[in-house]
């Protein structure tokens, strides 16, 4: 087929009617149906790809659709009023634009799980992950408005909890939002009902002024996931307080929310938070080598697991947790877009530390061999191998090198995909020449398919930085197998 003029073939405001499918020769064709749920596993070592379907998701989509067509039987009067207002079939809302279909389907699915008559949920079993919380996940694409869906969840839960305080269903007016970082935490302040730019008013989520005033009674707490970390004991303190108890932990994290019978927890960007299965044995060192942050990934869940300890003391207390996840575009479609030159490479800056510097490096201690430096703002280089020491000597002595640093404890990393998951790649050295060029330098004893995937991501990163134009000229290179080539490589990039 001829190259498509646009990859967008569906309206954002109705259920998808068609999707792109891939032919055996890697070209694309249009299929006149919604894309079935699933994901793709890519093994670059064996150069194989396979599709894994998720039929449960397709079944749930169908049941929710049938439930919608029937008029949402089983819901409370509050939920029915909210759904009618949000779908706005009669166009009476003052909202400038309607909600996206994916937003409405996301909140509908959560409502369906909790409120739909049993006949619409018969045979559907969503397996838990072994934790004390009932954990439900909405997987939403980047840019599809998940913050708005969070506001919808809060509106639905709080208004039902305050209207039906004795309902056996799981409603709560106490909301804990867990964010993946300080920047996101700041952005989520629009979910506070009293915020100047709150989403409840911006998107007219409440059908009436009476409901909007009732929503102000919500107790919303927004915290960064680091709050879920256990308190560190003061080693030199005269007073030994001992390990923080689960009850003390719960009261510290929740504050006044700990007094509520029911609790709703919303994990933003919940792909950062997962439970490590008992049969998966991986050390922290092995995880770091693969670019996986086990602390960040599991601390969210471990901390949340400790919260129900207080709730378990009261059989009437109930817990439910909603997770929202940013879905990433599939690798094969991204490759197709790049090949069609429809994607402009631009750097995406870290919202909390957009530009790093060696001057920001904290003091740290090691028992390994450390060599002093002259052209590096970091006073010493920790020598992990003979190759690294040789590389340091080469860049230290080269007349065209203005400054250099070993990429150790700097926080500089490149994200890449490997075996279908996101990993962190940490290059070995950064070299700044007197010409202003910056070289990202890697030294490898042998080359593997995973190393090649890392360098492909590094090449894209360098292209994006150079395209931006605000950070000088960047380049990258790698020495594989023979350290003797290092001097020639450093010389090659001096201009």
C-alpha positions in Angstrom: 0.0 0.0 0.0 1.1 3.6 -0.4 2.4 5.4 2.7 -0.4 6.8 4.7 -0.9 10.5 4.9 -1.7 10.2 8.6 -1.4 7.5 11.3 -4.5 8.9 13.0 -7.5 7.0 11.7 -9.9 7.3 14.7 -11.8 10.1 16.4 -10.8 10.7 20.0 -14.4 11.2 21.0 -16.0 7.9 19.9 -15.0 4.2 20.4 -12.1 3.3 17.9 -13.6 1.8 14.7 -10.4 0.6 13.0 -6.7 0.0 13.7 -3.4 -0.5 12.0 -2.2 -4.1 11.6 1.2 -5.2 10.4 1.8 -7.4 7.4 4.5 -10.1 7.2 6.6 -7.7 5.1 6.4 -5.0 7.9 4.0 -2.8 5.9 0.8 -1.6 7.5 -2.8 -2.3 6.6 -6.1 -0.9 8.1 -8.4 -3.4 9.9 -12.1 -2.3 10.3 -12.2 -3.1 14.0 -10.9 -1.9 17.3 -7.4 -3.2 18.1 -7.6 -6.3 20.4 -5.9 -5.8 23.7 -2.4 -7.2 24.0 1.3 -6.5 23.9 4.3 -7.5 22.0 7.5 -9.3 23.2 10.6 -8.5 21.2 13.7 -10.7 21.6 16.5 -8.9 19.8 19.0 -11.7 20.6 16.9 -14.2 18.6 15.5 -11.5 16.3 12.0 -12.7 17.1 8.7 -11.0 17.9 5.5 -12.4 19.2 2.1 -11.0 20.2 0.5 -11.8 23.5 -3.3 -11.2 23.7 -5.2 -10.2 26.8 -8.7 -11.5 26.2 -9.9 -10.5 29.6 -9.6 -6.8 28.7 -11.5 -7.4 25.5 -14.3 -9.2 27.5 -14.5 -6.3 29.9 -14.7 -3.7 27.1 -17.6 -5.6 25.6 -19.4 -6.0 29.0 -18.9 -2.3 29.8 -20.3 -1.4 26.3 -23.4 -3.6 26.9 -23.9 -2.0 30.3 -23.6 1.5 28.8 -26.1 0.7 26.1 -28.6 -0.6 28.8 -28.3 2.7 30.7 -25.8 1.6 33.4 -28.2 -0.6 35.5 -27.4 -0.9 39.1 -25.6 2.4 39.7 -26.6 4.8 42.4 -28.6 8.0 41.6 -25.4 10.0 42.1 -23.4 7.9 39.7 -26.2 8.0 37.1 -26.3 11.8 37.3 -22.5 12.0 36.9 -22.4 9.7 33.9 -25.3 11.5 32.2 -23.6 14.8 32.8 -20.2 13.6 31.6 -21.5 11.9 28.4 -23.6 15.0 27.8 -25.7 13.5 25.0 -28.0 16.5 24.9 -25.1 18.9 24.7 -26.3 21.0 27.7 -22.9 21.2 29.4 -20.8 24.4 29.3 -17.6 22.5 28.7 -15.8 23.8 25.6 -14.9 20.2 24.4 -16.4 16.8 25.2 -14.4 14.2 27.1 -12.3 11.7 25.2 -13.9 8.3 24.8 -10.9 6.7 26.5 -11.5 8.9 29.6 -15.2 8.0 29.8 -14.5 4.3 29.2 -11.8 4.4 31.9 -14.1 5.8 34.6 -17.0 3.7 33.4 -15.0 0.5 33.8 -14.2 1.3 37.4 -17.8 2.1 38.1 -18.8 -1.1 36.3 -16.5 -3.1 38.6 -18.1 -1.6 41.7 -21.8 -0.9 40.8 -22.9 -2.9 37.8 -25.5 -5.6 38.3 -24.0 -9.0 38.8 -25.3 -10.3 35.4 -23.0 -7.8 33.6 -20.0 -9.0 35.6 -20.7 -12.7 35.6 -17.7 -14.8 34.6 -15.3 -11.9 34.9 -12.5 -12.4 37.4 -9.7 -9.8 37.8 -6.9 -11.6 39.6 -5.3 -9.7 42.5 -1.6 -9.3 43.0 -1.5 -10.8 46.5 -1.7 -7.5 48.5 -4.2 -6.3 51.0 -5.5 -3.6 48.7 -7.9 -4.4 45.9 -5.8 -3.0 43.1 -7.3 -1.9 39.8 -5.4 -0.4 36.9 -6.5 2.0 34.1 -3.8 1.9 31.4 -4.0 5.1 29.4 -1.9 6.5 26.5 0.3 9.5 26.9 -1.8 12.7 26.3 -5.1 11.0 26.9 -5.9 13.0 30.0 -5.4 10.7 33.0 -5.4 13.6 35.5 -8.9 14.4 34.4 -9.8 10.7 35.0 -8.3 11.0 38.5 -10.6 14.0 39.1 -13.5 11.9 37.9 -12.6 9.1 40.3 -12.4 11.5 43.2 -15.8 13.2 42.3 -17.5 9.8 41.9 -16.1 8.4 45.2 -16.5 11.4 47.4 -20.0 12.3 46.3 -21.2 8.7 46.8 -19.5 8.4 50.1 -21.1 11.6 51.5 -24.5 10.8 50.0 -24.6 7.2 51.1 -22.4 7.0 54.3 -23.7 3.6 55.2 -23.5 2.0 51.8 -21.9 -1.5 51.7 -20.1 -0.5 48.5 -16.6 0.8 48.6 -16.8 4.6 48.6 -14.7 7.0 50.4 -14.2 10.7 50.8 -10.6 10.2 52.0 -8.3 10.2 49.0 -4.5 9.5 49.0 -2.7 10.4 45.7 0.8 8.9 45.3 3.0 10.7 42.7 6.2 9.4 41.1 8.1 12.7 41.7 8.0 16.2 43.0 7.2 17.7 39.6 4.2 15.5 39.1 3.1 16.1 42.8 3.1 19.8 42.0 1.1 19.3 38.9 -1.5 17.2 40.7 -2.4 20.1 43.0 -5.2 20.8 40.5 -7.0 17.8 42.1 -7.4 19.7 45.4 -11.0 21.0 45.4 -9.9 24.4 46.7 -7.1 25.0 44.2 -7.5 28.1 42.0 -7.3 26.0 38.8 -8.9 22.9 40.1 -10.1 20.4 37.5 -13.6 20.0 39.0 -14.5 23.5 37.9 -12.3 23.6 34.8 -14.0 20.6 33.4 -17.4 21.1 35.1 -17.4 17.7 36.7 -20.3 18.3 39.0 -23.8 18.5 37.5 -25.0 21.0 40.1 -23.7 23.7 42.5 -24.9 21.6 45.5 -22.8 18.7 44.4 -19.8 21.0 43.9 -20.2 22.4 47.4 -20.4 18.8 48.8 -17.2 17.9 46.9 -15.4 20.6 49.0 -15.7 18.2 52.0 -13.3 15.7 50.4 -10.1 15.0 52.3 -7.4 14.8 49.6 -3.7 14.2 50.4 -1.1 14.3 47.6 2.3 12.7 48.5 5.4 11.8 46.6 6.2 8.0 46.7 9.3 8.7 48.8 6.9 9.4 51.7 6.3 5.6 51.7 9.9 4.9 52.5 10.5 3.7 56.2 12.1 6.3 58.5 15.9 5.7 58.9 17.1 5.2 62.4 19.6 7.7 63.7 22.8 5.6 64.2 24.5 8.2 66.5 21.4 9.3 68.4 21.5 8.9 72.2 17.8 8.0 72.2 17.1 4.7 70.4 13.5 4.7 69.2 13.7 1.4 67.4 12.1 0.5 64.1 9.0 2.5 63.1 5.8 0.4 63.8 3.2 -0.2 61.1 0.7 1.9 63.1 3.2 4.8 63.4 4.0 4.5 59.7 0.4 4.6 58.8 -0.4 7.7 60.9 2.8 9.5 59.6 1.9 8.9 56.0 -1.8 9.4 56.2 -2.1 12.1 58.8 -5.7 12.9 59.5 -6.7 10.4 56.7 -5.8 7.6 59.2 -9.0 8.4 61.1 -11.2 7.5 58.2 -13.0 4.1 57.9 -12.4 3.9 54.2 -9.5 4.9 52.0 -9.1 5.3 48.2 -5.4 5.4 47.0 -4.7 6.6 43.5 -1.2 5.8 42.1 -0.2 8.1 39.3 2.1 6.5 36.7 1.7 3.2 38.4 4.0 1.4 36.0 6.7 2.6 38.5 5.0 0.5 41.2 4.7 -3.3 41.1 5.0 -6.2 43.4 8.0 -8.5 42.8 6.7 -12.1 42.6 8.1 -14.5 45.2 9.5 -16.8 42.5 11.5 -14.0 40.9 15.0 -14.0 42.4 17.0 -11.0 41.4 19.6 -9.0 43.5 19.8 -5.3 43.7 23.1 -5.3 41.8 21.6 -7.5 39.0 18.7 -5.1 38.7 20.9 -2.0 38.5 22.9 -3.7 35.8 19.7 -4.1 33.8 18.6 -0.5 34.5 15.8 -1.6 36.9 15.3 0.5 40.1 14.0 -2.1 42.5 13.8 0.4 45.3 11.5 2.7 43.4 9.5 -0.1 41.8 8.7 -2.0 45.0 8.8 0.7 47.7 5.5 2.1 46.5 3.7 -1.3 47.0 5.6 -2.2 50.2 4.6 1.1 51.7 1.0 0.8 50.6 1.0 -2.8 52.1 1.8 -1.3 55.5 -1.1 1.1 55.4 -3.9 -1.5 55.8 -2.3 -2.6 59.2 -4.4 0.1 60.9 -7.4 -0.7 58.8 -7.2 -4.5 59.7 -7.9 -3.6 63.3 -11.5 -2.6 62.3 -13.4 -5.2 60.2 -15.6 -2.3 58.8 -12.7 -0.6 57.2 -12.3 -1.1 53.5 -9.5 -0.4 51.0 -9.5 0.1 47.3 -6.6 1.4 45.1 -6.8 2.7 41.6 -3.8 2.9 39.4 -3.3 4.9 36.3 -0.6 3.9 33.8 0.8 5.8 30.9 1.0 3.3 28.0 4.0 3.6 25.6 3.6 3.5 21.9 4.4 0.0 20.5 8.0 -0.4 19.3 7.1 -1.6 15.8 4.8 1.4 15.1 7.3 3.8 16.5 9.9 2.4 14.1 7.4 2.8 11.2 6.8 6.4 12.1 10.5 7.1 12.2 11.0 5.5 8.9 8.3 7.7 7.4 10.0 10.8 8.8 6.9 11.9 10.6 8.6 12.1 14.0 10.8 15.0 15.0 13.4 14.1 17.5 13.4 16.5 20.5 14.9 16.1 23.9 12.5 15.5 26.8 13.9 17.3 29.9 13.7 16.0 33.4 11.1 18.2 35.1 13.0 18.3 38.4 16.6 18.5 37.1 16.5 19.5 33.4 20.3 20.2 33.3 22.8 18.3 35.4 26.3 19.4 36.5 29.3 17.9 38.1 29.1 20.7 40.7 25.9 19.1 42.0 27.6 15.8 42.8 27.2 14.9 46.4 30.1 13.6 48.5 30.3 9.8 48.7 32.6 7.2 50.1 34.2 4.1 48.7 36.8 1.5 49.7 37.9 1.0 46.0 41.1 2.5 44.5 40.7 6.2 43.7 43.0 8.3 41.6 43.2 12.1 41.8 42.3 14.1 38.7 43.3 17.5 37.3 40.9 18.3 34.4 37.8 17.0 36.2 35.6 18.9 38.6 35.2 15.6 40.6 38.4 15.3 42.6 39.0 11.6 42.2 38.1 8.8 39.8 37.1 5.4 41.3 39.0 2.8 39.2 36.8 -0.2 38.6 39.1 -1.7 35.9 42.4 -1.3 34.1 40.6 0.0 31.0 39.0 2.8 33.0 42.3 3.9 34.5 43.9 3.9 31.0 41.0 5.9 29.6 41.3 8.4 32.4 45.0 8.8 31.7 44.3 9.3 28.0 41.7 12.1 28.4 43.7 13.7 31.3 46.8 14.1 29.1 45.1 15.0 25.8 45.9 18.7 24.9 42.4 19.3 23.3 40.4 18.0 26.3 39.2 20.8 28.4 37.4 18.7 31.0 36.1 15.2 31.6 34.3 13.1 34.1 33.6 9.4 34.8 29.8 8.9 34.8 29.7 7.7 38.4 27.0 9.0 40.8 26.2 11.8 38.3 22.7 10.6 37.5 23.3 10.8 33.8 21.6 7.9 32.0 19.9 7.1 28.7 16.6 5.1 28.6 16.3 2.3 26.1 14.0 -0.7 25.4 15.2 -4.2 25.9 13.1 -7.4 25.8 10.0 -5.2 25.8 10.8 -3.2 29.0 12.4 0.2 29.8 16.0 0.1 31.0 18.7 2.6 32.0 22.0 2.8 30.2 24.8 4.5 32.0 27.7 5.5 29.6 31.3 5.4 31.0 32.7 8.9 30.4 31.8 12.4 29.4 34.6 14.4 27.6 34.4 18.1 26.9 36.9 19.4 24.2 38.3 22.9 24.0 36.3 23.3 20.8 33.1 23.0 22.9 32.1 19.5 21.6 31.0 17.0 24.2 31.8 13.3 23.7 29.8 10.5 25.3 32.4 7.7 25.5 31.8 4.0 26.1 34.4 1.2 26.6 33.4 -2.4 26.1 35.4 -5.6 26.3 32.9 -7.4 24.1 29.8 -6.3 22.1 26.4 -7.9 22.7 22.9 -7.3 21.2 21.9 -5.5 24.4 25.0 -3.2 24.1 23.9 -2.4 20.5 20.4 -1.5 21.8 21.9 0.8 24.3 24.0 2.6 21.6 21.0 2.9 19.3 19.2 4.8 22.1 22.3 6.9 22.7 22.5 7.8 19.1 18.9 9.0 19.1 19.6 10.9 22.3 22.6 12.7 20.8 20.6 13.5 17.6 17.8 15.0 19.7 20.2 17.2 21.8 22.0 18.4 18.6 18.6 19.1 17.0 17.7 21.3 20.0 20.8 23.4 19.4 21.0 24.9 22.9 23.7 22.6 24.3 26.6 22.8 21.8 27.7 19.9 19.7 27.5 16.4 21.1 28.9 13.1 19.8 29.2 9.5 20.9 31.6 6.7 20.3 32.5 3.3 21.7 35.8 1.3 21.9 35.1 -2.4 21.7 37.6 -5.2 22.4 40.9 -3.3 22.2 41.8 -0.4 24.5 44.6 0.6 22.1 42.1 2.3 19.9 41.0 4.7 22.6 43.7 7.3 22.0 42.8 7.4 18.3 39.1 7.8 19.1 39.7 10.7 21.5 41.9 12.3 18.9 39.2 11.8 16.2 36.6 14.0 18.0 38.9 16.9 18.9 37.5 19.3 16.2 
